[in-house]
Amino acid sequence: MKTLNQDLVTDHWNFRANSYRFNTNRDFFCNDVADRWRDLLAEAIGDVEPQKVLDAGCGPAVLTKILLDLGHQVTAVDVSEKMIEIAREIVRTRDGQVSFHMANVVDLPFQDASFDMILSRYVVWTLPEPVEALKEWRRLLKPGGRIGIIDGNWYYHYYRSRFKRWWADVSNLAYKVRSGFEPGQKLATQYAFDLPTTHVLRPDWDLGVLAGLGFENVKVYHHLERRVWGTWSVKRLKNPWKNQFLIMATKGSKT
C-alpha cells in the first residue's frame, strides 16, 4: 500500500459528481427508501432539541436533507467543489437552516466545540487519513456531543477472493449499464487499495479508533442494507458483502 495523494481522491469525486447524484436519487430517494433512511437517523439521534450538526463530506446532500427535515441546523462540508454545487441546488429552498463550505474533513475551518453532532455518510472509507479526520471531528464536538458514521466494507473483499472480485466486476458493469455508460461512472478501484480502510474489517476498526479517542456510549446498527433496501433488491445484490453500518458514539472527557 502506497501513500495516496488527496488530490487524486478529490478529482475522482469532482468527476463523478453528476453521475453520483443520478444514482443517489435513484437509490436513496425512491419509493419509501428515503423514509427508511429518515426513520433510521431519527431513531439513532433520538428525540432531542434541534442540534447544530456538521455533515462531514455531504456529497449530494443525502444526510443534509434528512437532517433539515428533522429540524436540525446543518453545516455541510465537502472537499469536492462539484458536490457542493449539487448539494446547494438540492436544498436551495432551505438557506436559513444550512450553510455550505468547501473543505477537507481532516482540516476544517471551525472553532473547537462548535457542534452538537457530527455525521458522515460513506466518507471515512474515502480518506487517505481517516484517523486524523476522526481526531478533527472530536475537536469540533461540544462536551457530550455525538458522532455518527455510516459506512461499509466497500473494497475489502474485492481484493481477497476471486469469486467476490468477479462478482464485483459483473455488478459494476451492470451499474454502468443501468446508468447508460455515463463517463462519470469511473469507480474508485484504481486507487481504493491504497486507502487505509480497505485493508481492515469494519466497523471493528472504527470501534477501536473511537475507543482510543475516548468516545463512549457506542451503539452500532448493523446490516443497514437489509433495513433500508430489504432482503432482496438490486442494491443488495450489487453489494452483498459490504455490511453497511451506522455507529453512534458520545465524546467523552478524554483530552
C-alpha positions as CSV (number, residue, x, y, z in Angstrom):
1,M,0.0,0.0,0.0
2,K,1.4,3.4,-1.0
3,T,0.7,6.8,0.3
4,L,-2.2,8.3,-1.5
5,N,-2.5,11.9,-2.6
6,Q,-5.7,13.6,-1.5
7,D,-5.9,15.4,-4.9
8,L,-6.5,12.1,-6.7
9,V,-9.5,11.4,-4.5
10,T,-10.8,14.9,-4.8
11,D,-10.5,14.8,-8.6
12,H,-12.3,11.4,-8.7
13,W,-15.4,12.8,-6.8
14,N,-15.4,16.0,-8.8
15,F,-15.5,13.9,-12.0
16,R,-18.2,11.5,-10.6
17,A,-20.4,14.2,-9.0
18,N,-23.1,14.3,-11.7
19,S,-23.4,10.6,-12.1
20,Y,-23.2,10.0,-8.4
21,R,-26.1,12.4,-7.9
22,F,-28.1,10.5,-10.5
23,N,-27.5,7.2,-8.7
24,T,-28.1,8.7,-5.3
25,N,-31.5,10.0,-6.5
26,R,-32.4,6.5,-7.8
27,D,-31.1,4.6,-4.8
28,F,-31.8,6.8,-1.8
29,F,-34.8,9.0,-2.7
30,C,-37.0,6.5,-4.5
31,N,-40.2,4.9,-3.2
32,D,-40.0,4.5,0.6
33,V,-36.2,4.3,0.8
34,A,-35.9,7.9,1.8
35,D,-38.4,7.4,4.6
36,R,-36.4,4.4,5.9
37,W,-33.2,6.5,6.0
38,R,-35.1,9.2,7.8
39,D,-36.5,6.8,10.3
40,L,-33.1,5.3,10.9
41,L,-31.5,8.6,11.5
42,A,-34.4,9.8,13.8
43,E,-34.0,6.6,15.8
44,A,-30.2,6.9,16.1
45,I,-30.3,10.6,17.0
46,G,-33.2,10.3,19.4
47,D,-35.9,12.8,20.5
48,V,-33.7,15.8,21.0
49,E,-34.0,19.6,20.7
50,P,-32.7,20.9,17.3
51,Q,-29.0,20.4,17.1
52,K,-26.1,22.2,15.4
53,V,-24.9,19.4,13.1
54,L,-21.9,19.1,10.8
55,D,-22.5,16.9,7.8
56,A,-18.8,15.9,7.1
57,G,-18.5,15.1,3.5
58,C,-22.0,16.0,2.4
59,G,-21.8,14.8,-1.2
60,P,-25.2,15.3,-2.9
61,A,-26.9,16.3,0.4
62,V,-28.4,13.0,1.4
63,L,-27.8,13.4,5.1
64,T,-28.2,17.2,4.8
65,K,-31.7,16.9,3.5
66,I,-32.8,14.4,6.1
67,L,-31.3,16.4,9.0
68,L,-33.1,19.5,7.8
69,D,-36.3,17.6,7.6
70,L,-35.7,16.5,11.2
71,G,-35.5,20.2,12.2
72,H,-31.7,20.5,12.8
73,Q,-29.4,23.3,11.8
74,V,-26.8,21.9,9.4
75,T,-23.3,22.9,8.3
76,A,-22.3,20.9,5.3
77,V,-18.8,20.5,4.0
78,D,-17.2,18.6,1.2
79,V,-13.8,18.6,-0.5
80,S,-15.4,18.4,-3.9
81,E,-16.5,21.7,-5.5
82,K,-18.9,19.9,-7.8
83,M,-20.5,18.1,-4.9
84,I,-21.0,21.3,-3.0
85,E,-22.7,22.8,-6.1
86,I,-25.1,19.9,-6.3
87,A,-25.8,19.9,-2.6
88,R,-26.7,23.6,-2.7
89,E,-29.1,23.1,-5.6
90,I,-30.8,20.2,-3.8
91,V,-31.6,22.1,-0.7
92,R,-31.7,25.6,-2.2
93,T,-35.1,26.4,-0.5
94,R,-33.6,25.8,3.0
95,D,-31.0,28.6,3.0
96,G,-31.8,29.7,6.5
97,Q,-31.1,26.3,8.0
98,V,-27.9,25.2,6.2
99,S,-24.5,26.6,5.3
100,F,-22.0,25.1,2.9
101,H,-18.2,25.1,2.9
102,M,-15.7,23.5,0.6
103,A,-13.1,22.0,2.9
104,N,-11.2,18.8,3.6
105,V,-12.8,17.0,6.6
106,V,-9.3,16.4,8.0
107,D,-8.7,20.1,8.5
108,L,-11.9,22.1,9.0
109,P,-12.2,25.9,9.5
110,F,-14.3,25.8,12.6
111,Q,-13.5,26.5,16.3
112,D,-13.3,23.9,18.9
113,A,-16.6,22.6,20.4
114,S,-18.7,24.1,17.5
115,F,-21.2,21.3,17.0
116,D,-23.6,19.2,19.0
117,M,-23.3,16.4,16.5
118,I,-21.1,15.3,13.5
119,L,-22.5,12.8,11.0
120,S,-20.9,11.4,7.9
121,R,-22.2,9.0,5.2
122,Y,-19.8,6.9,3.0
123,V,-16.9,9.3,3.8
124,V,-14.4,7.6,6.1
125,W,-13.5,4.9,3.6
126,T,-12.5,7.5,1.0
127,L,-10.0,9.2,3.3
128,P,-6.2,8.8,3.0
129,E,-6.0,9.9,6.7
130,P,-9.2,8.6,8.4
131,V,-7.8,8.6,11.9
132,E,-6.8,12.3,11.6
133,A,-10.3,13.0,10.4
134,L,-11.8,11.4,13.5
135,K,-9.5,13.4,15.7
136,E,-10.6,16.5,13.9
137,W,-14.2,15.7,14.4
138,R,-13.7,15.1,18.1
139,R,-12.1,18.5,18.4
140,L,-15.2,20.1,16.8
141,L,-17.7,18.4,19.1
142,K,-19.0,20.0,22.2
143,P,-18.6,18.1,25.5
144,G,-21.1,15.2,25.4
145,G,-21.6,15.8,21.6
146,R,-22.1,12.8,19.4
147,I,-20.6,11.4,16.3
148,G,-22.4,9.2,13.7
149,I,-20.6,7.2,11.0
150,I,-22.4,5.5,8.2
151,D,-20.1,3.3,6.0
152,G,-19.3,-0.2,4.9
153,N,-16.6,-2.6,3.7
154,W,-16.6,-1.3,0.2
155,Y,-13.4,-2.8,-1.2
156,Y,-12.1,-5.2,1.5
157,H,-13.5,-8.3,-0.1
158,Y,-12.8,-7.2,-3.6
159,Y,-9.1,-7.9,-3.2
160,R,-9.4,-11.1,-1.2
161,S,-11.5,-13.5,-3.2
162,R,-11.5,-14.3,-7.0
163,F,-15.2,-15.0,-6.9
164,K,-16.0,-11.9,-5.0
165,R,-13.8,-9.8,-7.3
166,W,-15.6,-11.4,-10.3
167,W,-19.0,-10.6,-8.7
168,A,-17.9,-7.0,-8.1
169,D,-16.7,-6.7,-11.8
170,V,-20.1,-8.0,-13.0
171,S,-22.2,-5.9,-10.7
172,N,-20.1,-2.8,-11.6
173,L,-20.7,-3.5,-15.3
174,A,-24.5,-3.8,-14.6
175,Y,-24.2,-0.5,-12.6
176,K,-22.7,1.2,-15.7
177,V,-25.4,-0.3,-18.0
178,R,-28.2,1.0,-15.8
179,S,-26.6,4.5,-15.9
180,G,-26.2,4.5,-19.7
181,F,-22.4,4.2,-19.6
182,E,-22.1,7.8,-18.4
183,P,-18.4,8.8,-18.4
184,G,-18.5,9.8,-14.8
185,Q,-19.2,6.3,-13.7
186,K,-15.5,5.6,-13.2
187,L,-15.2,3.8,-9.9
188,A,-12.5,4.1,-7.2
189,T,-10.9,0.7,-8.0
190,Q,-7.8,2.4,-9.4
191,Y,-6.8,3.8,-6.0
192,A,-9.0,2.0,-3.5
193,F,-6.4,-0.4,-2.3
194,D,-4.1,2.5,-1.3
195,L,-6.8,3.7,1.2
196,P,-6.2,2.5,4.8
197,T,-9.7,1.3,5.5
198,T,-9.8,-1.1,2.5
199,H,-7.4,-3.3,4.5
200,V,-9.4,-3.6,7.7
201,L,-12.8,-5.1,8.6
202,R,-15.3,-2.5,9.7
203,P,-17.0,-1.5,12.0
204,D,-14.4,-3.3,14.3
205,W,-11.7,-0.9,13.1
206,D,-13.9,2.1,13.8
207,L,-14.8,0.9,17.2
208,G,-11.1,0.5,18.2
209,V,-10.2,4.0,16.9
210,L,-13.2,5.7,18.6
211,A,-12.4,3.9,21.9
212,G,-8.8,5.1,21.6
213,L,-10.0,8.7,21.1
214,G,-12.2,8.5,24.2
215,F,-15.6,8.1,22.7
216,E,-18.2,6.4,24.9
217,N,-21.8,5.1,24.8
218,V,-21.2,3.4,21.5
219,K,-24.1,1.9,19.6
220,V,-23.8,0.0,16.3
221,Y,-26.6,-0.5,13.8
222,H,-25.6,-3.4,11.5
223,H,-26.8,-4.5,8.1
224,L,-28.3,-1.2,7.0
225,E,-28.8,-2.5,3.5
226,R,-31.2,-5.1,4.8
227,R,-33.1,-2.4,6.8
228,V,-33.2,0.2,4.1
229,W,-33.5,-1.8,0.9
230,G,-35.0,-5.0,2.1
231,T,-33.8,-8.6,1.9
232,W,-33.9,-8.8,-1.9
233,S,-33.1,-5.8,-4.1
234,V,-30.8,-4.8,-6.9
235,K,-28.9,-2.7,-4.4
236,R,-28.4,-5.7,-2.1
237,L,-27.3,-8.0,-5.0
238,K,-24.7,-5.4,-6.1
239,N,-23.2,-5.1,-2.6
240,P,-23.8,-8.4,-0.8
241,W,-20.6,-8.3,1.3
242,K,-20.4,-4.5,2.1
243,N,-22.0,-4.9,5.5
244,Q,-23.1,-1.3,5.9
245,F,-23.4,0.1,9.4
246,L,-24.1,3.1,11.5
247,I,-22.1,3.9,14.6
248,M,-23.2,6.4,17.1
249,A,-20.9,7.4,19.9
250,T,-20.5,10.2,22.5
251,K,-17.5,12.4,23.1
252,G,-16.0,11.5,26.5
253,S,-13.8,13.6,28.8
254,K,-10.5,12.3,27.4
255,T,-8.3,15.2,26.2
